[in-house]
Every structure is written in C-alpha cells, then in structure tokens.
Amino acid sequence: MSDFDLVLSGRVVLPHRLVEDGYVAVRDGKVARVGEGAAPSARERHCLGNALILPGAIDAQVHSLSQKDQEDFIWSTRSAAAGGVTTIVDMPYDEGNLVCSAAAIRKKVEHARPQARVDFALYGTIDPAEGPARIAEQAEAGVAAFKFSTFGTDPVRFPRISPGLLQECFAAIAKTGLTAGVHNEDDDMVRDAMSRVKAAGITDYRAHALSRPPLSELLASLQIYEIGAQTDCPAHVVHCSLSRGYDIARSYRDQGFQASIEACIHYLTLDEENDVRRLGGKAKINPPIRPRAEVEKLWEQVRRGNVTLVSTDHVSWSQSRKDNPEMLANASGVPGLEVMVPLFVKGALARDIPLTWAAKLMAENPARHFRIDHAKGALTVGRDADITVLFPRPRIYDAAESGHNVVGWSPYNGIELPWTVGLTYLRGRQVFDGTEVGAPGGGRFVRPEGRR
C-alpha cells in the first residue's frame, strides 16, 4: 500500500531554490513531502522529466463581475485553472453591487461557490457615504484585504476616496491586521490631463498615456504610503507601471513601514510604442502601459527584489467595449488569467532572472499578503497541494483557440509562449489536464487565518 495519493517528479521550483531532480508527494489534499532524487511510490505517480513544478499561483487582482452578464466566476475560474492559477482574489467593484458590507460578502460567496473551479478570496471596500463603519464586519465575514481608489472611475461602483476618508479607513483597517490596497492615480491631475488631451483633439492610442501622466501615479502612491505610515496600516499599491514607484515603496519599507507594491503582468509584457499603438482600446489599462524602456526597468525591479506581487488585474470586457476608435471611450482592463504564469516564466528566462521569483511573486508573497499562508502559497508540508506544471511546449497564444475564456480577444494573442501550463492541481485534485478544465463547484472560499 502506497504512502501517498499523488507524486509528481520533475524540476521543482521553490521560492529560494530550484530542485532539478525533485518531487512533490501529496496525501489527503496536502503537501506531504518535497524531496530530491528517487521519488516514492504513490497511487498516482507522474514522472514529468524537465517540466517545471510550481506552487499553484494566487492571482491577487481579478474582476469577475465588472460587466453584468459577461464573465462571472464560471469563466474567470475556468481561465484560472487553465493558467495554473489555483486561487483568485476577487475585487469588490461588481457592476450593480459594491461589495462593502458583511451581507454583500456573504451574498458574493454564495454566488461564487457553485461556479468556482478554483479557490477564491475576496476584497472588501466601503460606500463613501458610510465611511469606515462596516470595515470590521467585513473583516469578520472573511475578506482578505480592502480596496480603495484615489481616482473616481465611477461615483457609485468605483468611487474616489478622499485623503481624509482614506486616513479614517486605514486607521480602521489597522485594527483588523489586514492590508489596505489602493488604486494609485491622482484624480485632479488625471482629470486636468484628460481635458488637455481632449482639447488638443488627440483621439488615437496616444491619448490614454497622455491623459494619465507618470506624475499622477507617483503622487498618488506617495499619498497612499504616507497615510499608511501615519496610521500604522499595511499600505499596498495594487498596480504600478513605473520603476520609480517601486523605489518609493522600497524607501518606505527601509524606514520600517509596511509598504507593498504589485506589478501586473501587462506592465512586464506590453509596451506603448508597439503594443498599444497596434491594439488601441484592447490595450487600454489604468494606469497605462508605458514605453519599452520602462518595461525593462520593471524587470530590473523584479531582479532586485523590489516587487512584492505579480498579478493580472484580469477583466474580460466584451469586445464592443474595447474596439472604439476613440481611445478614451474604451473600457479599461484586459483578461490575463490564462497566461500570467507562462508570460512571467518567458520574461524571466529571457532576462536570466531566476525562476524562483515565479514561486515567490505569484504564490508565496500573495499568500502571506492576504493572510492565507496557513493553507496556500507554497510547496510546503501541511499546505494545500495546489500545484502548477509547465511543459516546454511552445505555442502561439490565442485566447479563442483554447476555449477557456469568455472572450476571444486578448492583448497577448500572437505571443509565443515557450512554456505552457499542462497540469493544474487544486488540493491534490486535478482541475486541468492540459486540454480540459474540471467541473465547477470544486472551489472554496478562502479566509485569512484566524477568521472562520
């Protein structure tokens, strides 16, 4: 009789080393052993050669419900499983439902649970009219973090939170032990820049970056970190397109403050002068995609250890909301769940950046950040056996061809991926076999440790 339910052997990618001749053994849905050399016997055993075995990715920023009757968890978690993402953290700005109370959290959990193919955690937020009154109850309901914005995308669904109110919210969040994540664009500066762009009659791909200049992002980041410093609240910038932003975050950490920062995969992959010019509205994202020189600077920030997390900021807008010839009229955001892990691996290998950063930035660090590292984020004995396997099978990405995305468009269509996800396991159970994704309903709601 075998000691283990499942054993996978290959190149095991851990946060601090790569085990070339390694294996991961699973028992009762948990990692039971990680070793090197001859793999033990198991009821199910796969010798995967030079395949990469990584901890299942945690996507720290997903919008499953931004467009009503469009994606939902049935599709976002399907894309996730096919992309080696075993936990998604969903944002609170759902069309028709601002997730800002314990009741709203419970409603969203019950909505998502029968659809989810992978595990999910949730962000909470506030209704500006209520202020921080419901922060404590949301923490008790199991949110993994809170999300705010210094820019008002929509006064109801995605409102701007003023500096004074942000300070009140940070002070309330500090008592919960959770993190305050903030969309980092200065509202006044962006609106002034947008007015100038429109007055100049600029409507092509250049309009978006011109309407959101680098300084608008950096000023907002400084505000976020300084409020965090004043309230003793962990402060997090949820997406940064500029190398200077990572230097700012590092400076606050060096001063002893809890200041984290997130790089979305599009900022590490796409550039303004080639991709945005070619794709137009399909590459419209807030903050904007920056020039290629900035992309390379961000990879250097990865190498230097100044990036906390890598995520997608995934949202699958229908094509009709992304193909307006007037750049500023398009919705902002792109899908990316299916390709985040392969794109990061491709980019890291191309720059001789150790693959250990993949395990750290897309699994270990997100799990710690959201206080779910009691169960998630590492190939460590006792943690959930969430595992992603990448094979050296080059392919040209096509979002429609895979069949795992609610939309057929992607800004990453046409990119060659030298490594592709071939197996995904959630708590030791296979949820992707390289072609087919498992049935919905197997995903669970994940709460921070100590909140049940």
Buried (B, 14 or more C-beta within 10 A) or exposed (E): EBEBBBBBBBBBBBBEEBBEEBBBBBBEBBBBBBBEEEBBEBEEBBEBEEBBBBBBBBBBBBBBBBBEEBBBBBBBBBBBBBBBBBBBBBBBBBBEBBBBBBEBBEEBBEBBBEBBBBBBBBBBBBBBEEBBBBBBBBBEBBBBBBBBBBBBBEEEBBBBBEEEBBBBBBBBBBBBBBBBBBBBBBBEBBBBBBEEBBEEEBBEBBBBBBBBBBEBBBBBBBBBBBBBBEBEBBBBBBBBBBBBBBBBBBEBBEEEBBBBBBBBBBBBBBBBBEBBEEBBBBBBBBBBBBBBEBBEBBBEBBBEEBBBBBBBBBBBBBEEBBBBEEBBEBBBBBBBBBBBBBBBBBBBBEEEBBBBBBBBBBBBBBBBBBBBBBBBBBBBEEBBBBBBBBBEEEBEBBBEEBEBBBBEBBBBBEBEBBBBBBBBBBBBBBBBEEEEBBEBEBBBBBBBEEBE
